[in-house]
Amino acid sequence: MQYVSTRGGVQPVNFEQALLEGQAEDGGLFLPERYPQLTDKWDSLKDLSFSELALEIVSLYATDVDVDALRTILRDAFATFDDADVAPLVQIEDLHVLELFHGPTLAFKDVALQVLGRLFEHVLSQHNQVMNILGATSGDTGSAAIAGVRGRDGIGIFIMFPDGRTSRLQELQMTTVREKNVHCLAIDGSFDDCQRILKAIFNDIEFKRRARLGAVNSINWARIMVQIVYYVYATLRYDEPVTFSVPTGNFGNILSAVLAMRMGAPIRRLVLGTNENDILARFFASGKYQRGAVQQTLSPSMDIQVASNLERFIYLYLDGDSEQLVQFMHGFAEHNHATLSQNGHVDATIDARRIDTDETIATIRKTWERYGYLVDPHTAVGIAAAAHTDSEGPVVCLATAHPAKFPSAVNQAIGNARAQHPRLQVLDEKHARKVKLPADQQEVRSYIELNIIK
């Protein structure tokens, strides 16, 4: 399988190159040249375990990685989860929930990042190379990325996060990791500032090569690839097409569902839930992509006004027309707005909804009172968005984080701290360490240069 850049300025690369480069040298994002179809072997997939299904799907895309090595990587990655199903499907009356929070950091990002860390280590060792990972997080990506690579040979990791704008527990999950290859950078700014610095550094090709930089954010194709697995896994549990409701800020999680559809998974529709940072809801309703000011909410992982993975969706929407894509992206970069469709609604299969804080709290409360099921604020956004759709058949809501990670939101909704998890309860007893830096790419670059693995 070969991978092309959305911006069309570089030659196609193989999977290992796409994995290690993260972002293409022309500033674009990698996508496969084609999407293998699952339709002909759909019935044969139904009895596979999560790890076995992952091998079936990942091996279609990671064609230059040895299959036996892939099997071991996937088996070991999913053995870190505390549920044998990895992503169990829970049904309580008419509520269908795909639980994606059973990994080491209790967030959906563990599914891909436990695999990604092992893939990095395997490929780097095969080529006798090292890598320094640079990432930005609005909440869960950082801790999940750190958990995926902590202590791994030949890998350093630098994670930027907006200082004071993640939840206390999200920050502690990052800053209490003691391995020397882990660096937590608290940036004085928003998550969008962190992403701006990230992109600027990755766009400096000479520095990227010299520092051997790699990416774990969802700009890395491997994350999108692995996430396809749980959409297929859930869809296989039904005898009719499924609608998924996905809370998202960066468009990475729901993009994997779009690609599962392209591979032939019987997905009827996608519901996209956002909080007050509703750039995606506005885009899918109007065709206009317009940046607003970032608002702090109870669902901090979605406090984003620039969705980095939307570029991949737009490339697909434009049927691979890189010239039009570049015009759109440059227009947005220069003017903070760009228009994709003059006719309003962009994609009839995606129903995008804005859920505000009051409705988020009310949904946590109602879900607890009606079903005895406790959800975190991001999952609540997805459940609330699903309630607004009129899609036929089952609607599966993605539970993207354990509610214990967001005690403040849970307390506002139901009045006391019912959500606990032993992995989180010990964090306050650990020593935390972080490096505070201004929202300045040169300051971040200088710190990285002093601390990279060579």
ROPA-497237 format. One line per field, with one value per residue (C-alpha): residue number from 0; residue in one letter; x, y, z. Coordinates in steps of 0.1 Angstrom, whole numbers, plus 2048, in hexadecimal, padded with zeros to 3 digits. Example, Ala and Ser with C-alpha at 12.3 -4.5 7.8 and 13.67 -1.06 7.14 Angstrom:
BEGIN
seq (0/1);
type (A/S);
c1 (87B/889);
c2 (7D3/7F5);
c3 (84E/847);
end
This chain:
BEGIN
seq (0/1/2/3/4/5/6/7/8/9/10/11/12/13/14/15/16/17/18/19/20/21/22/23/24/25/26/27/28/29/30/31/32/33/34/35/36/37/38/39/40/41/42/43/44/45/46/47/48/49/50/51/52/53/54/55/56/57/58/59/60/61/62/63/64/65/66/67/68/69/70/71/72/73/74/75/76/77/78/79/80/81/82/83/84/85/86/87/88/89/90/91/92/93/94/95/96/97/98/99/100/101/102/103/104/105/106/107/108/109/110/111/112/113/114/115/116/117/118/119/120/121/122/123/124/125/126/127/128/129/130/131/132/133/134/135/136/137/138/139/140/141/142/143/144/145/146/147/148/149/150/151/152/153/154/155/156/157/158/159/160/161/162/163/164/165/166/167/168/169/170/171/172/173/174/175/176/177/178/179/180/181/182/183/184/185/186/187/188/189/190/191/192/193/194/195/196/197/198/199/200/201/202/203/204/205/206/207/208/209/210/211/212/213/214/215/216/217/218/219/220/221/222/223/224/225/226/227/228/229/230/231/232/233/234/235/236/237/238/239/240/241/242/243/244/245/246/247/248/249/250/251/252/253/254/255/256/257/258/259/260/261/262/263/264/265/266/267/268/269/270/271/272/273/274/275/276/277/278/279/280/281/282/283/284/285/286/287/288/289/290/291/292/293/294/295/296/297/298/299/300/301/302/303/304/305/306/307/308/309/310/311/312/313/314/315/316/317/318/319/320/321/322/323/324/325/326/327/328/329/330/331/332/333/334/335/336/337/338/339/340/341/342/343/344/345/346/347/348/349/350/351/352/353/354/355/356/357/358/359/360/361/362/363/364/365/366/367/368/369/370/371/372/373/374/375/376/377/378/379/380/381/382/383/384/385/386/387/388/389/390/391/392/393/394/395/396/397/398/399/400/401/402/403/404/405/406/407/408/409/410/411/412/413/414/415/416/417/418/419/420/421/422/423/424/425/426/427/428/429/430/431/432/433/434/435/436/437/438/439/440/441/442/443/444/445/446/447/448/449/450/451/452/453);
type (M/Q/Y/V/S/T/R/G/G/V/Q/P/V/N/F/E/Q/A/L/L/E/G/Q/A/E/D/G/G/L/F/L/P/E/R/Y/P/Q/L/T/D/K/W/D/S/L/K/D/L/S/F/S/E/L/A/L/E/I/V/S/L/Y/A/T/D/V/D/V/D/A/L/R/T/I/L/R/D/A/F/A/T/F/D/D/A/D/V/A/P/L/V/Q/I/E/D/L/H/V/L/E/L/F/H/G/P/T/L/A/F/K/D/V/A/L/Q/V/L/G/R/L/F/E/H/V/L/S/Q/H/N/Q/V/M/N/I/L/G/A/T/S/G/D/T/G/S/A/A/I/A/G/V/R/G/R/D/G/I/G/I/F/I/M/F/P/D/G/R/T/S/R/L/Q/E/L/Q/M/T/T/V/R/E/K/N/V/H/C/L/A/I/D/G/S/F/D/D/C/Q/R/I/L/K/A/I/F/N/D/I/E/F/K/R/R/A/R/L/G/A/V/N/S/I/N/W/A/R/I/M/V/Q/I/V/Y/Y/V/Y/A/T/L/R/Y/D/E/P/V/T/F/S/V/P/T/G/N/F/G/N/I/L/S/A/V/L/A/M/R/M/G/A/P/I/R/R/L/V/L/G/T/N/E/N/D/I/L/A/R/F/F/A/S/G/K/Y/Q/R/G/A/V/Q/Q/T/L/S/P/S/M/D/I/Q/V/A/S/N/L/E/R/F/I/Y/L/Y/L/D/G/D/S/E/Q/L/V/Q/F/M/H/G/F/A/E/H/N/H/A/T/L/S/Q/N/G/H/V/D/A/T/I/D/A/R/R/I/D/T/D/E/T/I/A/T/I/R/K/T/W/E/R/Y/G/Y/L/V/D/P/H/T/A/V/G/I/A/A/A/A/H/T/D/S/E/G/P/V/V/C/L/A/T/A/H/P/A/K/F/P/S/A/V/N/Q/A/I/G/N/A/R/A/Q/H/P/R/L/Q/V/L/D/E/K/H/A/R/K/V/K/L/P/A/D/Q/Q/E/V/R/S/Y/I/E/L/N/I/I/K);
c1 (800/80D/803/7FE/7FF/7DE/7F1/800/823/837/83B/827/837/833/822/842/84C/829/82B/84C/847/825/81F/82A/846/82E/81A/7FE/7F1/7F6/7D9/7DA/7D7/7B9/7A1/79F/77C/76F/74E/757/765/74D/73D/760/769/74C/75C/77E/78B/794/7B9/7B2/79C/7B6/7CF/7B7/7B3/7D5/7E7/7D4/7E5/806/811/836/836/83A/818/826/835/814/801/819/816/7F0/7ED/805/7F4/7D1/7DD/7E2/7BC/7A7/78B/790/77A/791/773/754/731/719/6F4/6DC/6B8/6BB/6DD/6FA/71D/73F/756/779/787/795/7B9/7D6/7CC/7A6/7A0/798/7BA/7CA/7BC/7D2/7EF/7F7/7FC/80E/829/831/830/849/860/85F/865/880/893/890/8A2/8B9/8AA/89D/880/875/84F/840/81B/800/7E3/7C2/7BE/7C0/7D9/7F7/7F3/7E9/807/81E/810/817/83C/848/869/86A/88C/897/878/876/854/84C/828/81A/7FA/7E9/7F2/7D4/7BC/7BB/7AA/7BF/7BF/7C8/7E6/7F1/7EF/80A/81F/823/834/858/86A/886/87B/85B/858/838/837/81D/817/80A/7ED/7D1/7D1/7D0/7F0/7FF/7F4/801/824/822/81B/835/850/846/845/86A/877/89B/894/87C/897/8B3/89E/88F/86C/84D/828/80F/7F2/7D7/7EA/7FC/7EA/7F0/7D9/7BC/7C3/7C1/7A1/78F/790/778/75E/75F/75F/740/72E/734/71F/6FF/6EB/6E1/6F3/6FF/700/71E/71D/740/74B/768/77C/799/785/79D/786/769/780/787/762/760/77C/76B/74D/764/770/74D/742/71C/71B/6FB/704/71C/712/72D/72B/73E/73D/73C/75C/746/75B/753/72D/72D/742/72C/70C/718/737/74A/769/76D/784/776/785/78B/773/77B/761/75A/766/78A/795/77E/788/796/78F/7A6/79E/7BF/7AF/795/7AF/7AD/787/789/7A2/789/76C/77F/787/7AC/7AF/7CE/7CE/7AB/7B4/7D4/7BF/7A6/7C1/7D5/7B6/7AD/7D1/7D1/7AE/7A2/785/780/761/75F/73B/725/706/706/707/728/721/6FE/70C/71A/702/716/708/713/70D/712/71D/6FA/6EF/70E/708/6E4/6ED/705/6E9/6CE/6E4/6EC/6C8/6B8/6D2/6E8/705/71F/730/74B/743/751/73C/71E/723/720/701/6F0/6F9/6EA/6CA/6C5/6C9/6AC/6C2/6B2/6C0/6D8/6EC/70D/71C/741/74D/76E/77A/773/75D/776/78D/774/768/75F/746/738/733/721/709/701/70D/729/748/73B/755/776/791/7B0/7C8/7BE/7BB/7E1/7EB/7EA/804/81D/836/82D/846/840/853/840/846/837/822/840/84D/872/870/861/87A/898/88B/888/8AB/8B9/8A7/8A3/8AF/8CB);
c2 (800/822/843/865/888/89B/8B9/8A5/8B3/894/871/855/843/821/81A/81B/83D/84B/83E/84D/86E/875/894/896/8AD/8C3/8CA/8B1/892/86E/859/837/836/81F/810/7EA/7DC/7C6/7BD/79C/78E/79F/780/770/78E/789/76F/780/78F/7B4/7AD/794/7AD/7C8/7B2/7AD/7D2/7E0/7C7/7D5/7F7/7EE/7D8/7DD/7D1/7AC/79C/788/7A7/7B9/79C/79F/7C5/7C5/7A8/7B9/7DB/7CF/7B9/7DA/7E0/7D5/7C7/7A8/7B7/7D6/7EB/7DB/7E4/7EB/7EC/7F9/7FA/811/81F/810/819/80F/811/81D/825/804/80B/817/83C/836/848/83D/848/82A/814/822/82F/80E/801/81F/81E/7FA/800/81D/807/7EA/7FF/814/7F5/7E5/803/80B/82D/844/85B/87A/87C/89F/8A1/8B9/8B0/8C0/8A5/87F/87C/886/86C/851/859/859/838/829/832/837/825/818/815/830/846/868/87A/89F/8A7/8CA/8D3/8F4/8FB/8FB/8F2/8CC/8BB/8B6/890/893/8A8/890/872/883/895/878/861/85F/84E/864/863/876/89C/8AF/8D3/8E9/905/927/928/913/8F1/903/915/8F2/8E6/905/8FF/8DA/8E1/8FD/8E6/8C9/8E0/8E8/8CA/8CF/8D0/8B3/89E/8A9/8A2/882/88E/878/87E/86C/885/87A/889/868/850/832/83F/844/821/80F/822/813/7F2/7FB/808/7E8/7D4/7E5/7E3/7BE/7BA/7C5/7B6/7D8/7F8/80C/832/83D/85C/86A/887/897/8B7/8AE/898/87B/862/867/867/842/83C/84D/836/817/821/823/800/7F3/7F2/7F6/817/82A/84C/85F/878/891/8A1/8C1/8D8/8FE/8FD/8F4/8FB/8D8/8DB/8FC/8EE/8D0/8E5/901/8F6/914/90C/92A/92C/93A/941/922/91F/90A/8F0/8D1/8BC/8C9/8B0/8C1/8E4/8E9/901/8F2/8CD/8C0/8A0/8B3/8B7/892/893/8B1/89E/881/899/8A9/887/88B/8AD/8BA/8DB/8E4/8D7/8ED/90C/904/8FE/91D/932/927/92C/950/95B/944/939/926/918/8F4/8F3/910/8FA/8F7/8D3/8C2/89D/88D/870/886/897/8B1/8BE/8D9/8CF/8EA/8E6/8E6/8CB/8B7/8B8/8B0/892/884/887/878/85B/853/857/843/828/828/82D/848/85A/875/897/88E/86E/883/89A/87C/86E/890/894/872/87C/897/87F/86D/851/82F/810/80D/82C/824/83F/83F/841/852/855/847/85E/85D/873/890/891/8B6/8B1/892/8A4/8C1/8A8/890/8A1/88B/878/856/851/842/82D/81F/82A/84E/84D/848/865/87F/86B/86D/888/89D/8AE/8C6/8E1/902/914/932/92C/932/918/923/91D/8FB/8F3/8FD/8E6/8C9/8CE/8CC/8AC/896/873/871);
c3 (800/7F6/807/7F7/806/806/7F7/7DA/7DD/7E5/7D6/7E6/803/813/835/849/83A/841/865/86C/85A/869/853/82F/826/811/830/826/838/82C/81F/80E/7E8/7EC/806/805/807/823/813/804/824/83C/84B/851/867/880/896/899/8B9/8BA/8B5/899/887/88C/87A/85D/859/862/84C/82E/834/844/828/82D/851/857/85F/87C/88B/886/898/8B6/8B7/8B6/8D0/8E8/8E3/8EB/908/91B/91B/93A/925/910/8F4/8F4/8E7/8F7/8EA/906/901/91C/90F/8F0/8FA/8E5/8F0/8E2/900/8F5/917/923/91A/930/931/930/90E/8EB/8DF/8F0/8D6/8BB/8CF/8E1/8BD/8B1/8CC/8C4/89E/8A3/8B8/89F/880/890/89C/879/86A/888/88C/8A8/8AA/8BE/8BF/8C1/8C9/8D5/8EB/8F6/90F/909/8EC/901/91D/904/8EE/90C/918/8F6/8F4/918/91D/8F9/8E9/8D1/8D7/8E8/8EC/8F0/8F7/8F7/909/911/935/94C/930/934/951/970/96B/946/94F/96C/954/940/959/972/959/964/947/93A/916/91F/91E/926/919/929/90F/91A/901/8F1/8E1/8BF/8C9/8D0/8AE/89C/8AC/8A3/87E/87C/889/873/855/85B/848/850/876/873/863/87A/899/88A/893/892/899/8AF/8AA/893/877/877/860/876/891/878/86A/88C/896/877/88A/8A5/88D/879/89A/8A6/885/883/8A3/890/874/866/85D/87B/883/898/8AE/8B3/8C9/8B7/8B5/89F/886/88B/89C/884/866/86E/86C/84A/83E/84C/837/819/820/81F/843/845/856/84F/85C/872/88D/896/8B8/8C2/8E0/8DE/8C9/8AC/88D/880/886/874/857/851/853/83C/829/839/84E/865/884/8A4/8C6/8DB/8F8/917/91E/933/915/911/8F8/8DF/8E7/8C4/8A8/88D/886/878/868/855/83A/832/830/818/802/800/7FA/7DD/7CE/7D4/7C4/7D6/7C4/7D1/7F4/7F5/7EB/807/822/818/818/83B/847/839/841/85D/847/826/814/807/7FB/7EF/7F2/818/826/81E/823/828/83B/856/86E/882/8A3/8BC/8E0/8FB/91F/92E/917/91E/943/93E/929/943/95D/947/93C/960/96C/950/949/968/951/957/93A/937/927/905/903/90F/8F1/8DA/8EC/8EA/8C5/8BF/8CF/8B5/897/886/878/875/885/8A2/8AC/8BE/8D3/8D8/8FC/8F7/91B/93E/953/96F/95A/95D/981/980/963/973/994/983/973/98F/9AF/9BC/9B1/9A7/98C/997/989/99B/980/986/9AC/9B0/99A/9B6/9C9/9AD/9A5/987/970/952/940/93C/91A/908/8E9/8D3/8BA/8BF/8E4/8DF/8C3/8DA/8F6/8DE/8D0/8F2/8FC/8DD/8DA/8C1);
end
